[in-house]
Amino acid sequence: MKTLTNLFLSREFLKFLAAGGTAAAAQWLSRFAFSQFVDFAWAVALAYFVGLTTAFVLNKRFVFGASDRTLTQEMTYFALVNAVSFPIVWVVSIAFGEHLLPQVMSKPLAEAIGNGIGIIAPVGLSFVLHKFFTFRKMAP
């Protein structure tokens, strides 16, 4: 348990949160732009790719650095980890944005908040998978 606590109280996790927060902001804001052209569910999906691209660049550069994988492998594993996270983001966003929150607030506000909750939902899982899978470093 102490190891898990240390993992989430590390400088690396704080940098991951900063990079992820920036990527989440790009994802969240781009959803509004996409919503001008497609319905909410599709806008959430399209915005996910904006966040995915932003997150990869920031995590590679500022959080995890060099790994034992090639850039192509890192990109592939990053996409696979995010393929695991995407259903969480999408389901939580739709559940809150289209079903739960519209009962107590306007639909646009419900969608904005619901999507924000969805984006945040898999953060712990994503950190662990990217640290030990995507950007893995072999022991010396």
C-alpha positions as CSV (number, residue, x, y, z in Angstrom):
1,M,0.0,0.0,0.0
2,K,2.9,2.3,0.8
3,T,4.3,1.8,-2.7
4,L,1.0,2.8,-4.3
5,T,0.8,5.9,-2.1
6,N,4.3,6.8,-3.0
7,L,3.5,6.4,-6.7
8,F,0.7,8.9,-6.5
9,L,2.6,11.3,-4.2
10,S,5.5,11.5,-6.5
11,R,6.9,14.5,-8.6
12,E,6.3,12.4,-11.7
13,F,2.5,12.1,-10.9
14,L,2.3,15.9,-10.3
15,K,3.9,16.4,-13.7
16,F,1.5,13.9,-15.2
17,L,-1.4,15.8,-13.7
18,A,-0.1,19.1,-15.2
19,A,0.4,17.5,-18.6
20,G,-2.9,15.7,-18.3
21,G,-4.6,18.9,-17.2
22,T,-3.4,20.8,-20.2
23,A,-4.4,17.9,-22.5
24,A,-7.8,17.7,-20.7
25,A,-8.3,21.4,-21.3
26,A,-7.6,21.0,-25.0
27,Q,-10.0,18.0,-25.1
28,W,-12.7,19.7,-23.1
29,L,-12.5,23.0,-25.1
30,S,-12.4,21.3,-28.5
31,R,-15.6,19.4,-27.6
32,F,-17.4,22.7,-27.7
33,A,-16.1,23.3,-31.2
34,F,-17.0,19.9,-32.4
35,S,-20.5,20.3,-30.9
36,Q,-21.2,23.0,-33.5
37,F,-21.1,20.3,-36.2
38,V,-22.0,16.9,-34.6
39,D,-24.1,15.7,-31.6
40,F,-22.7,15.5,-28.1
41,A,-21.6,11.8,-28.2
42,W,-19.6,12.3,-31.4
43,A,-18.2,15.6,-30.2
44,V,-16.9,13.8,-27.1
45,A,-15.3,11.1,-29.3
46,L,-13.6,13.6,-31.7
47,A,-12.4,15.7,-28.8
48,Y,-10.8,12.6,-27.2
49,F,-8.3,12.5,-30.1
50,V,-7.3,16.2,-29.6
51,G,-6.6,15.3,-25.9
52,L,-4.8,12.1,-26.9
53,T,-2.4,13.9,-29.2
54,T,-1.8,16.7,-26.8
55,A,-1.2,14.2,-23.9
56,F,1.2,12.1,-25.8
57,V,3.5,15.0,-26.7
58,L,3.4,16.5,-23.2
59,N,3.9,13.2,-21.4
60,K,6.8,12.1,-23.7
61,R,8.5,15.5,-23.4
62,F,7.9,16.6,-19.8
63,V,6.8,13.6,-17.7
64,F,8.2,10.2,-18.7
65,G,11.1,11.1,-21.0
66,A,13.1,8.4,-22.8
67,S,11.9,4.8,-22.5
68,D,13.2,1.5,-23.8
69,R,10.7,1.6,-26.7
70,T,10.9,3.2,-30.1
71,L,8.7,6.3,-30.8
72,T,6.4,4.2,-32.9
73,Q,6.0,1.6,-30.1
74,E,5.4,4.4,-27.6
75,M,2.7,5.9,-29.9
76,T,1.1,2.5,-30.3
77,Y,1.1,1.7,-26.6
78,F,-0.1,5.2,-25.8
79,A,-3.1,4.6,-28.2
80,L,-3.8,1.2,-26.7
81,V,-3.8,2.6,-23.1
82,N,-6.1,5.3,-24.3
83,A,-8.3,2.8,-26.0
84,V,-8.8,1.3,-22.6
85,S,-9.5,4.7,-21.1
86,F,-11.9,6.0,-23.8
87,P,-14.9,3.8,-22.9
88,I,-14.6,5.2,-19.3
89,V,-14.5,8.8,-20.6
90,W,-17.3,8.3,-23.1
91,V,-19.7,6.4,-20.7
92,V,-19.2,8.8,-17.8
93,S,-19.5,11.8,-20.1
94,I,-22.8,10.5,-21.6
95,A,-24.2,9.3,-18.3
96,F,-23.6,12.7,-16.6
97,G,-24.0,15.0,-19.6
98,E,-27.1,13.5,-21.2
99,H,-28.9,11.6,-18.4
100,L,-28.1,12.7,-14.9
101,L,-27.2,16.4,-14.9
102,P,-29.8,17.7,-17.4
103,Q,-32.4,16.9,-14.7
104,V,-31.0,19.6,-12.5
105,M,-29.4,22.1,-14.9
106,S,-29.5,23.3,-18.5
107,K,-28.4,20.8,-21.2
108,P,-25.3,22.8,-22.4
109,L,-24.1,23.2,-18.8
110,A,-24.8,19.5,-18.1
111,E,-22.9,18.4,-21.1
112,A,-19.9,20.6,-20.2
113,I,-19.7,19.4,-16.6
114,G,-20.5,15.8,-17.6
115,N,-17.7,15.8,-20.2
116,G,-15.3,17.3,-17.6
117,I,-16.1,14.5,-15.1
118,G,-15.6,11.9,-17.9
119,I,-12.2,13.3,-18.8
120,I,-11.0,13.2,-15.2
121,A,-12.4,9.7,-14.5
122,P,-9.5,7.5,-15.7
123,V,-6.6,9.6,-14.5
124,G,-5.2,7.2,-12.0
125,L,-5.5,4.2,-14.3
126,S,-3.9,6.1,-17.2
127,F,-0.9,7.2,-15.1
128,V,-0.2,3.6,-13.9
129,L,-0.6,2.2,-17.4
130,H,1.6,4.9,-19.1
131,K,4.3,4.6,-16.4
132,F,4.6,0.9,-16.5
133,F,3.5,0.1,-20.0
134,T,3.8,2.9,-22.5
135,F,6.9,4.7,-21.3
136,R,8.4,1.7,-19.4
137,K,12.1,1.9,-18.5
138,M,14.0,-1.3,-18.0
139,A,15.8,-1.7,-14.7
140,P,19.6,-1.0,-15.0
